[in-house]
Structures are given as structure tokens and as C-alpha cells.
Amino acid sequence: MDFAEKIKTKTGMIDEDRWRDNYIIVLSAILLSVLTSILFYMQTLNIEGSYGSDLPSHISYALTQDNYSIVFLLIKWIYTGTHYLNYSIGLLDGLTVGAAFLCTTFTVRRLFPLSKWTSMAIAFGLLMLTHIYIPVLFPRYYMGSLLSQPWHNITYNFMRPFAVLTMCAFARLHEIYKNEKRISWKYWICTCICLVLSTVVKPNFLMGFAPALLVFLLIDFFGKRNTFKNEFILGTVVLPAAAVLPIQALLLFNEENGIIFAPSIFFFSEGMLIFLMKFLTALPFPVMVYIYNRRRLINGAGIAAWGYFWAVMEGMFIMESGMRMTHGNFMWGVEIMGYILFMYCVPMFIRDFNEYRSGGAGRTAVRRAYIICGFILMACHLMTGLVYFIKICHGEWYYI
């Protein structure tokens, strides 16, 4: 066999492996969609005392009210088009879970040198992501947490895949901007489109992403790290999505309800212990991973961290007034940016572990303690999330 034939054979094998990997990932996403659609179908039935969720009210809202989110239009079209078949909405919600798994697996594989099985395991684990349950001190699974993945809200579930794809495209956009001192219009457009789609579904991801990007642009501007033209163009990637916000505000707010800036009841109404436990049960793992990797954070990791910070600040000091005050709609940014934050720090930790195991990093006592603590914290997050999911599947109230 000559050299050309060897190259052709090797290329064919690579393409075949890629197709097989993609087939396995897509098939897994479809399976997740179908399985979770059963849970969401039960939630649509509005069974008194079981399977509580926002789905029944969202269906009613879609049929009777002006729609601020494209999701409600989609619910209305599908629900009426299937002659009010509840399972159609359950399947729609299930597909969002499968899409989140698919997009997260793709993004993790693109950003980190990890295998498909590791990437799939990370993506599945992130679907179960919650804070750590601590008996007596913070015996909660969802209520008042700074880290959880809601199983009761279809608009959040719809926003999540687009938020992940935004970070995937932005990572490449920022890498070219930083290293090559230019703007890649292909990735600018991809980032912009994904950001717009996430915003027309729910605006909370944009509300964390945009101020985080502003922080980085200000650092670049005063540090003279790039040209003003490139900084300006990079910043404009949020403008089309930001243009959606006034339209949503007109549909949501009226003389009976609006936005107020004040200490949020979701942070400051339960005393100092609960306030501190919110952070201590959510942040030790990402803080530890970011400190360990502080000199080699990949593109987008900084945006994830700053985005989470701004989302928490918004949740702490912005609320709605009127009858929507207790709905906690400014807390959705904490949920989605927490997902994005862990989408970076879990693969970073796995990369650190692989380097430690292979001997690429010195096996010092500090590194050993870091690896042990990291696995313990990850296991605690995952176990809490799995127990919470099982409770939800058994029909227990989600706000526990």
C-alpha cells in the first residue's frame, strides 16, 4: 500500500469513528428526551399534591395571555395542533433536556481534551447539578439554593442549550480575538445568534453574560491588550440580544408590577446562617478549581465566573414588585450561570486529575489534597442532585 492509500484509509477510519461517536451521543440524547418526557407529562396533568411544576400555568398562560417568550408561542402551537394532547408538551420539555445534554457534550469535547464517554458523563452529571445537602445546617435540595437545575420550568430548560452554544461559539471567538488580534465574523455571528435565541426564550443568561463581557473589555481597554476597534466589535455581540429586553419588559410589566432595587427576600429573609450556607454549599468546588487553574484558564472560563458573580448580585438586589415579587424570576440567572460555571470547572478538574495520574504534574501533597477534595465535593454535588431527581420523579414537591 502506497503513502496516498495509507492516508486515505486512515482518514476514512477517522471519519467512521467520528460518525460512530456522534451517533452514540445523539442516541443517548434521544433516550434522555424520551425518559424525561414521562416526568414532564406527569407534571402537565396537574395532579393535586403530586408532580408540582410550572407547566400547567405555562400552558394556561400560553393559551390566554400575551407571550413575552417564544416558548409560550411554541407551546400554544403544539398544544392546539395536537388537539390538547398533554404528552406533546411533556415531549417538548423532554427534548430540551436531550438538547442540553447534546450541546454540553459537544461543547466540553470542543473545549477540553476529553473522550466522548467522559464528556457525556460530565454532561449527564450537570443535568443533576445541585448544591450540597447538609443535614441540620442546610437540609435542602432546591429551596433557596445558588446551584440547582430546575426540573419544573420549561422556559429555563429551553434557554439552557442556547446558553451552552453561546459559550461554545464565544470561546472560539475570544480565542481568536486574544491570540490573533482580530474578530472572526463566523464565530461573532454564531455567538450573536445563540445569544439572541437564549434571550427570546428567557433573558437571564444575557443578564449575566453581558456585564461579564463588559468587565473583560474594560480590562483589555485599560491594559491596551487589543485594538479599540476589536474591543468595540466584540462588545457589540450582545446588542441584538439586548434589543429584545425592552420588548419583553413591555409585555411583562405594567402599573401593577415592575422592577425594584432592594435586598432580595430570597437572600436576606432567613438569617445569617442560611445566607452563608447558600454559598458554602455551592462554591467550594469551583473556587478551588479556579484557584488551582488560575494561570491557564481557557477562553470563556473567566466569563463563566464573572457571569455567575453578576447573576448572584442581580439575584441579591433586584426583585419584581407586585404579585410577581415572590416568583424569584431574577434568580434564574444564578441557575443558568451556575450550570455554565460547572461546565468549565468540572472538565478542568478532570483534566487536572488526568495530568496528576499520568505524572504530568508533580505528585505533591497539595496536589494530592486538591484531587481528593475535588472528588469528594463532586460526589456530594452529584449524590444530592440524584436524590433530588428521584424525589421529583416520585412526585414530590420541587421546592424542597
DOMAR-503275 format. One record per residue (C-alpha): residue in one letter; x negated, y negated, z negated; chain; residue number from 1. Coordinates in steps of 0.2 Angstrom, whole numbers, plus 5000, padded with zeros to 4 digits. Example, Ala and Ser with C-alpha at 12.3 -4.5 7.8 and 13.67 -1.06 7.14 Angstrom:
BEGIN
  residuo    c1    c2    c3  cadena  num
        A  4938  5022  4961       A    1
        S  4932  5005  4964       A    2
***
This chain:
BEGIN
  residuo    c1    c2    c3  cadena  num
        M  5000  5000  5000       A    1
        D  4993  4983  5005       A    2
        F  4992  4967  4995       A    3
        A  5008  4960  5003       A    4
        E  5018  4976  5000       A    5
        K  5012  4976  4981       A    6
        I  5018  4958  4979       A    7
        K  5035  4961  4987       A    8
        T  5038  4977  4976       A    9
        K  5033  4968  4960       A   10
        T  5044  4953  4965       A   11
        G  5059  4965  4968       A   12
        M  5056  4973  4951       A   13
        I  5056  4956  4943       A   14
        D  5072  4951  4951       A   15
        E  5080  4968  4947       A   16
        D  5075  4965  4928       A   17
        R  5082  4948  4928       A   18
        W  5099  4954  4936       A   19
        R  5100  4968  4923       A   20
        D  5096  4956  4909       A   21
        N  5109  4943  4915       A   22
        Y  5122  4957  4917       A   23
        I  5119  4963  4899       A   24
        I  5121  4946  4892       A   25
        V  5136  4942  4902       A   26
        L  5144  4958  4897       A   27
        S  5141  4955  4879       A   28
        A  5149  4938  4880       A   29
        I  5164  4945  4888       A   30
        L  5166  4958  4875       A   31
        L  5164  4945  4861       A   32
        S  5178  4935  4870       A   33
        V  5190  4949  4870       A   34
        L  5187  4954  4852       A   35
        T  5188  4937  4845       A   36
        S  5204  4933  4856       A   37
        I  5213  4946  4845       A   38
        L  5209  4935  4829       A   39
        F  5214  4919  4838       A   40
        Y  5230  4927  4845       A   41
        M  5235  4931  4827       A   42
        Q  5231  4913  4822       A   43
        T  5244  4907  4835       A   44
        L  5258  4917  4828       A   45
        N  5259  4905  4813       A   46
        I  5261  4919  4800       A   47
        E  5266  4912  4784       A   48
        G  5252  4915  4771       A   49
        S  5240  4923  4784       A   50
        Y  5229  4918  4798       A   51
        G  5230  4900  4795       A   52
        S  5222  4888  4808       A   53
        D  5224  4873  4818       A   54
        L  5230  4882  4833       A   55
        P  5249  4881  4830       A   56
        S  5248  4862  4828       A   57
        H  5237  4860  4843       A   58
        I  5249  4870  4854       A   59
        S  5263  4859  4847       A   60
        Y  5253  4843  4850       A   61
        A  5248  4848  4867       A   62
        L  5266  4851  4872       A   63
        T  5273  4835  4864       A   64
        Q  5260  4821  4862       A   65
        D  5248  4810  4872       A   66
        N  5232  4820  4874       A   67
        Y  5215  4812  4869       A   68
        S  5206  4829  4873       A   69
        I  5206  4838  4889       A   70
        V  5208  4854  4879       A   71
        F  5226  4849  4875       A   72
        L  5230  4847  4893       A   73
        L  5222  4864  4897       A   74
        I  5232  4872  4883       A   75
        K  5248  4864  4890       A   76
        W  5245  4871  4907       A   77
        I  5240  4888  4902       A   78
        Y  5254  4890  4889       A   79
        T  5268  4884  4900       A   80
        G  5260  4893  4915       A   81
        T  5261  4910  4906       A   82
        H  5278  4906  4900       A   83
        Y  5273  4903  4882       A   84
        L  5263  4918  4880       A   85
        N  5253  4916  4864       A   86
        Y  5239  4928  4869       A   87
        S  5235  4917  4883       A   88
        I  5229  4904  4871       A   89
        G  5220  4917  4860       A   90
        L  5211  4922  4875       A   91
        L  5206  4905  4880       A   92
        D  5199  4902  4862       A   93
        G  5190  4918  4863       A   94
        L  5182  4913  4880       A   95
        T  5175  4898  4871       A   96
        V  5166  4910  4859       A   97
        G  5159  4920  4873       A   98
        A  5153  4904  4882       A   99
        A  5144  4898  4866       A  100
        F  5135  4915  4865       A  101
        L  5131  4915  4883       A  102
        C  5125  4897  4883       A  103
        T  5115  4899  4867       A  104
        T  5106  4914  4873       A  105
        F  5101  4906  4889       A  106
        T  5095  4890  4880       A  107
        V  5085  4900  4867       A  108
        R  5077  4910  4881       A  109
        R  5073  4895  4891       A  110
        L  5065  4885  4876       A  111
        F  5056  4899  4867       A  112
        P  5045  4914  4872       A  113
        L  5058  4927  4865       A  114
        S  5065  4943  4873       A  115
        K  5083  4944  4878       A  116
        W  5088  4955  4863       A  117
        T  5080  4943  4851       A  118
        S  5089  4928  4860       A  119
        M  5105  4937  4859       A  120
        A  5103  4942  4841       A  121
        I  5100  4923  4837       A  122
        A  5115  4918  4847       A  123
        F  5126  4930  4838       A  124
        G  5119  4925  4821       A  125
        L  5123  4907  4825       A  126
        L  5141  4911  4828       A  127
        M  5142  4917  4810       A  128
        L  5132  4902  4803       A  129
        T  5137  4895  4786       A  130
        H  5128  4888  4771       A  131
        I  5123  4900  4757       A  132
        Y  5136  4906  4745       A  133
        I  5130  4904  4727       A  134
        P  5141  4911  4713       A  135
        V  5147  4899  4700       A  136
        L  5136  4884  4707       A  137
        F  5144  4884  4724       A  138
        P  5156  4899  4727       A  139
        R  5162  4893  4744       A  140
        Y  5162  4899  4762       A  141
        Y  5168  4884  4771       A  142
        M  5176  4871  4760       A  143
        G  5165  4855  4758       A  144
        S  5150  4863  4766       A  145
        L  5137  4854  4778       A  146
        L  5134  4870  4788       A  147
        S  5148  4881  4795       A  148
        Q  5155  4887  4811       A  149
        P  5174  4884  4811       A  150
        W  5185  4899  4817       A  151
        H  5201  4889  4816       A  152
        N  5198  4874  4828       A  153
        I  5199  4877  4847       A  154
        T  5193  4859  4851       A  155
        Y  5177  4862  4841       A  156
        N  5175  4879  4850       A  157
        F  5177  4871  4867       A  158
        M  5164  4857  4863       A  159
        R  5150  4869  4857       A  160
        P  5145  4877  4874       A  161
        F  5144  4860  4882       A  162
        A  5133  4853  4867       A  163
        V  5121  4868  4869       A  164
        L  5119  4865  4888       A  165
        T  5116  4846  4884       A  166
        M  5102  4851  4873       A  167
        C  5095  4863  4886       A  168
        A  5095  4851  4900       A  169
        F  5089  4837  4889       A  170
        A  5074  4847  4883       A  171
        R  5068  4848  4901       A  172
        L  5072  4830  4904       A  173
        H  5062  4824  4889       A  174
        E  5048  4836  4893       A  175
        I  5045  4828  4910       A  176
        Y  5048  4810  4903       A  177
        K  5035  4813  4890       A  178
        N  5022  4823  4899       A  179
        E  5023  4816  4917       A  180
        K  5029  4799  4913       A  181
        R  5044  4800  4925       A  182
        I  5063  4803  4925       A  183
        S  5069  4819  4933       A  184
        W  5085  4814  4941       A  185
        K  5091  4833  4942       A  186
        Y  5090  4835  4923       A  187
        W  5096  4817  4920       A  188
        I  5112  4822  4929       A  189
        C  5114  4839  4921       A  190
        T  5112  4831  4904       A  191
        C  5124  4817  4908       A  192
        I  5137  4829  4915       A  193
        C  5136  4841  4900       A  194
        L  5137  4826  4888       A  195
        V  5152  4819  4896       A  196
        L  5161  4836  4896       A  197
        S  5157  4839  4877       A  198
        T  5164  4821  4874       A  199
        V  5180  4823  4883       A  200
        V  5183  4838  4873       A  201
        K  5178  4831  4856       A  202
        P  5167  4815  4853       A  203
        N  5157  4821  4838       A  204
        F  5142  4828  4847       A  205
        L  5139  4812  4856       A  206
        M  5140  4803  4839       A  207
        G  5125  4812  4833       A  208
        F  5115  4814  4849       A  209
        A  5116  4795  4854       A  210
        P  5109  4787  4838       A  211
        A  5096  4801  4838       A  212
        L  5090  4797  4855       A  213
        L  5090  4778  4851       A  214
        V  5078  4782  4837       A  215
        F  5066  4791  4849       A  216
        L  5067  4777  4862       A  217
        L  5063  4764  4849       A  218
        I  5048  4774  4843       A  219
        D  5042  4775  4861       A  220
        F  5046  4757  4864       A  221
        F  5036  4750  4849       A  222
        G  5022  4763  4851       A  223
        K  5021  4759  4870       A  224
        R  5022  4778  4874       A  225
        N  5031  4776  4891       A  226
        T  5036  4763  4903       A  227
        F  5051  4752  4899       A  228
        K  5059  4757  4915       A  229
        N  5058  4776  4910       A  230
        E  5064  4772  4892       A  231
        F  5079  4762  4899       A  232
        I  5084  4776  4911       A  233
        L  5083  4789  4898       A  234
        G  5094  4779  4887       A  235
        T  5107  4777  4900       A  236
        V  5111  4796  4900       A  237
        V  5123  4793  4886       A  238
        L  5133  4778  4894       A  239
        P  5145  4788  4904       A  240
        A  5150  4799  4889       A  241
        A  5151  4783  4878       A  242
        A  5163  4776  4891       A  243
        V  5175  4790  4886       A  244
        L  5176  4784  4867       A  245
        P  5187  4768  4869       A  246
        I  5200  4778  4879       A  247
        Q  5200  4791  4865       A  248
        A  5202  4778  4852       A  249
        L  5217  4770  4861       A  250
        L  5226  4787  4861       A  251
        L  5221  4791  4843       A  252
        F  5223  4775  4833       A  253
        N  5237  4763  4830       A  254
        E  5244  4752  4817       A  255
        E  5247  4767  4806       A  256
        N  5229  4774  4806       A  257
        G  5211  4768  4811       A  258
        I  5193  4769  4805       A  259
        I  5187  4763  4788       A  260
        F  5169  4762  4782       A  261
        A  5168  4768  4764       A  262
        P  5161  4783  4754       A  263
        S  5170  4798  4760       A  264
        I  5181  4809  4750       A  265
        F  5173  4824  4757       A  266
        F  5156  4819  4749       A  267
        F  5160  4809  4733       A  268
        S  5176  4816  4725       A  269
        E  5169  4831  4717       A  270
        G  5155  4825  4706       A  271
        M  5136  4826  4707       A  272
        L  5133  4844  4706       A  273
        I  5144  4849  4721       A  274
        F  5136  4834  4730       A  275
        L  5119  4841  4728       A  276
        M  5124  4859  4731       A  277
        K  5131  4854  4748       A  278
        F  5113  4850  4753       A  279
        L  5104  4864  4743       A  280
        T  5114  4877  4751       A  281
        A  5112  4871  4769       A  282
        L  5095  4863  4772       A  283
        P  5081  4873  4763       A  284
        F  5078  4884  4778       A  285
        P  5077  4871  4792       A  286
        V  5067  4859  4781       A  287
        M  5054  4872  4778       A  288
        V  5053  4877  4796       A  289
        Y  5052  4859  4802       A  290
        I  5038  4855  4790       A  291
        Y  5028  4871  4795       A  292
        N  5030  4867  4813       A  293
        R  5029  4848  4812       A  294
        R  5014  4847  4823       A  295
        R  5021  4857  4838       A  296
        L  5040  4853  4838       A  297
        I  5046  4857  4856       A  298
        N  5057  4844  4866       A  299
        G  5074  4842  4858       A  300
        A  5069  4848  4841       A  301
        G  5067  4830  4835       A  302
        I  5084  4825  4842       A  303
        A  5092  4840  4834       A  304
        A  5085  4835  4817       A  305
        W  5089  4816  4819       A  306
        G  5106  4820  4826       A  307
        Y  5110  4831  4811       A  308
        F  5105  4816  4799       A  309
        W  5116  4804  4808       A  310
        A  5131  4816  4808       A  311
        V  5129  4818  4789       A  312
        M  5128  4799  4787       A  313
        E  5144  4797  4798       A  314
        G  5152  4810  4788       A  315
        M  5147  4802  4771       A  316
        F  5153  4784  4775       A  317
        I  5166  4784  4789       A  318
        M  5184  4790  4787       A  319
        E  5200  4788  4796       A  320
        S  5214  4778  4787       A  321
        G  5232  4783  4785       A  322
        M  5239  4800  4786       A  323
        R  5223  4807  4795       A  324
        M  5212  4802  4781       A  325
        T  5211  4820  4774       A  326
        H  5209  4828  4791       A  327
        G  5190  4826  4790       A  328
        N  5188  4823  4808       A  329
        F  5171  4814  4806       A  330
        M  5164  4830  4798       A  331
        W  5164  4839  4815       A  332
        G  5148  4831  4819       A  333
        V  5140  4839  4804       A  334
        E  5146  4856  4810       A  335
        I  5140  4854  4828       A  336
        M  5123  4846  4824       A  337
        G  5120  4859  4811       A  338
        Y  5123  4873  4824       A  339
        I  5111  4864  4836       A  340
        L  5098  4861  4822       A  341
        F  5098  4880  4818       A  342
        M  5097  4884  4836       A  343
        Y  5080  4876  4836       A  344
        C  5074  4881  4819       A  345
        V  5078  4900  4819       A  346
        P  5069  4903  4836       A  347
        M  5054  4893  4829       A  348
        F  5054  4904  4813       A  349
        I  5054  4920  4824       A  350
        R  5040  4913  4834       A  351
        D  5030  4909  4818       A  352
        F  5033  4927  4812       A  353
        N  5028  4935  4829       A  354
        E  5012  4925  4828       A  355
        Y  5009  4930  4810       A  356
        R  5012  4948  4814       A  357
        S  5000  4948  4829       A  358
        G  4986  4939  4820       A  359
        G  4988  4924  4830       A  360
        A  4990  4914  4814       A  361
        G  4979  4917  4799       A  362
        R  4987  4928  4786       A  363
        T  4985  4916  4771       A  364
        A  4996  4916  4755       A  365
        V  5005  4900  4761       A  366
        R  5010  4908  4777       A  367
        R  5015  4924  4769       A  368
        A  5026  4915  4757       A  369
        Y  5034  4905  4771       A  370
        I  5038  4921  4781       A  371
        I  5046  4929  4765       A  372
        C  5056  4914  4760       A  373
        G  5062  4912  4778       A  374
        F  5068  4929  4780       A  375
        I  5077  4928  4763       A  376
        L  5085  4912  4767       A  377
        M  5091  4918  4785       A  378
        A  5098  4934  4777       A  379
        C  5108  4924  4764       A  380
        H  5115  4912  4778       A  381
        L  5120  4927  4789       A  382
        M  5127  4938  4775       A  383
        T  5138  4923  4769       A  384
        G  5144  4920  4787       A  385
        L  5148  4938  4790       A  386
        V  5158  4939  4774       A  387
        Y  5167  4923  4778       A  388
        F  5171  4930  4796       A  389
        I  5178  4946  4788       A  390
        K  5189  4937  4777       A  391
        I  5196  4927  4791       A  392
        C  5199  4942  4801       A  393
        H  5209  4949  4787       A  394
        G  5220  4934  4787       A  395
        E  5213  4924  4773       A  396
        W  5214  4905  4772       A  397
        Y  5200  4897  4781       A  398
        Y  5197  4883  4769       A  399
        I  5189  4893  4755       A  400
***
